[in-house]
Amino acid sequence: MENFLEGGGCGPIGLVGSSMGGFWSSYLAERYRLPAVLVNPAVHPARFMPGYLGQVLKPYSGESREYRLTGADVDTMRRLESELQQPLRGRYWLLAQRGDETLDCREAEDFYRGQRQTIEDGGDHGFQGFARYCEPIVEFLFSL
């Protein structure tokens, strides 16, 4: 991914990420000064990772390849989290729903303070009604 982002010349790039993908979108947006839309993002994922240590994870549905989370993975995530410091340099739009059963949206509201935010009552971690934001997301990411 980083080779692609460093390559340039491929046209405008905008990022959209949900949950852990929201964390990665933030990380890449800060590193490469890209715009990003974050949907119910994980703000401090290393906090949750120890609960999965040693478990076999299948990160992609239907994929036979397995992955076992280690303590080194948690340490790496903590290091990456520490690189995401305030004030943020990227251009962000936070989309969050207070009914998220997995993550507390107040953490994201606080972390992305000063950035565009749309916080809705209800919903869930899958962000109910996401499709209504598709066109506005494209406009946000690519309007300069």
Secondary structure, 3 states (H helix, E strand, C coil): CHHHHHHCCCCCCCEEEEEHHHHHHHHHHHHHCCEEEEEEECCCHHHCHHHHCCCEECCCCCCCCCEECCHHHHHHHHHHHHHCCCCCCCEEEEEEECCCCCCCHHHHHHHCCCCEEEEECCCCCCCCCHHHHHHHHHHHHHCC
